[in-house]
Amino acid sequence: MHYLDKFIFGIYPYIVLTIFVVGCLVRFEREQYSWKSDSSQILYRGQLRFGNICFHIGILGLFFGHLFGLLTPIWVWDTLGVTHSAKQIFAMMAGGIMGSICLVGILILIHRRFVSARILANSTWRDKLLLVWLLLTLLLGLSTIFVSAQHTDGHEMVQLMTWVQHTITFQGDAVAYIMNASSIFKFHLFMGMTVFAIFPFTRLVHVFSGFAMVSYVTRRWQLVRPRS
């Protein structure tokens, strides 16, 4: 397990980052037509709007929550007077709310994808893999709340933050901060990192288009009308 931890949490993050960056650049250069979300609304409209809204609200909330929660230096929280325990409890509450919203959305989208014959027939193996992988990652993330509730001193959270921050700053001692973390956190981190590895090969690339457009938030609805 020692060597496995060193590989997964010491080397694998940089493999994932390389695949993510190079894969996205190559796909944008060679397959720009595929740089889209491939809406299934024209095939079957049922449950799409509610499921889509819940999924996107939840996943964006989780993404930015993880981003700011893990990357904000610990000394910033200390300077602001936010205790490690208070931060952990807030993270558990926010993660639980956003995770639950996302779970409702992704279950609806999975139901549409696998139950509707028309959508299933037009789905690629990448579409199915992505939804299942995100679901498993999400369930593991929600499971960490119950583990965290058993010790709210914030110590393990600080270790995870330190691992992330040392990893992105290329410090060689990063693995040492996660060696003793709970297995459920390790599985969640592995699944989460792997999402970025499969990112360039799935419909997730459309995220960049959304973030790149300043007018995206206020743009008009995209209407999909069936042929009369």
Secondary structure, 3 states (H helix, E strand, C coil): CHHHHHHHHHHHHHHHHHHHHHHHHHHHHHCHHHCCCCCCCCCCCCCHHHHHHHHHHHHHHHHHHHHHHHHCCHHHHHHHCCCHHHHHHHHHHHHHHHHHHHHHHHHHHHHHHHHCHHHHHCCCHHHHHHHHHHHHHHHHHHHHHHHHCCCCCCHHHHHHHHHHHHHHCCCCCHHHHCCCCCHHHHHHHHHHHHHHHHHHHCHHHHHHHHHHCHHHCCCCCCCCCCCC
